[in-house]
């Protein structure tokens, strides 16, 4: 499983706000997963030709250059913080018996 984020999955010091990439990361982690974090870097609003490979792949798979985006182990792609949080809540990791 890969979680594509902007520059970080960590909380930033934003008074009254949480970082969308951090929210997605924490939701996936709370669901019992340990995603590989891929830093897409750059800004999603830049023209396509200025985007790094990670953002180009995200756009190819989701239709959007924006992060966060999650690639599951089954090859499913989920784009957007709220969508990733909903997926994580509905798909908790299997716990060993």
N, C-alpha and C positions, 0 to 999 in steps of 0.2 A: 504494500500500500504506500502510495506517495501523496503527500500533501504539499501542493505548490502554494507558496506564500510570497509576499512582496520582498521585504528585506529580512523579516524576522517573524517568528511565531511567539515571541515573548511579549509581555505587556510593556507598553510604553507609558511614560508619565504624561498622560493626557487627562487633565482634570475633568471628571464627569463623563469620560468616554472610555470604552474599551476598544482595543484594536481588532478589526474584523478577522485578521489572520490568526490572532491569538485566540479569539472566541472559537474559531473552527478547530484549531489545534486542541484546545482544552476539551471540546465536545468529543472529538475522536479519541483522545486519550481517556476521557471518562468512560467511554464505551468499551474500553479494554484493549485498544489498539496502540501500537507503537509505530506510527507512520514514519517513513523516511521523509524528512523535510527537504524540499527543493526550493531554493531561493530564486525566484524568477527575476528579481531585481528590476530595475527601470520603472517606468510609469505606464500604466495601461493605456493612457490617452495619447501616447506617441504614435506616429505613423507606423504602419507594419514594417516598413523597411528598416526602421531604427530599433525594432524589438529584438531582444536576445532570443536564442533558440527555445528556451523554456516557454516564453510567452507565445511564440509562434505555435508551439505544440499545443498549448492550452487552447488557443483560438481554433486550431484545426480540430480538436476533439470536442470542444464545447460551444464553439461559435462566438466566444467572447475572449478578449485578451486579459480580462480582469481576474484577479485572485481574491480570495483563496479558491483553489480547485482541488478536488480529491480524485485520484485514480485508485480504484479499489483493486484488490488482488484478482478479481474476476474480469478486470478491464473496463468496468463501468466508470463513467466520469460524472462527477457531481460538481456543479459550479455555483459559487455564492455561499456566503456565511450561513444564512438561514437554512438553505437547502442542505448543506453539510451537517449542520446541527440536527436537522430533522432526520437525515439518513442515519447518523450516528445513534440517535435515540431509538430508531426502529430496527437497527441492526447491531445489537451488542455482540462483542466478540464471544465466541464459544469458550466457556471455562472448562478446564480439564476435569474429568470425573473423579 
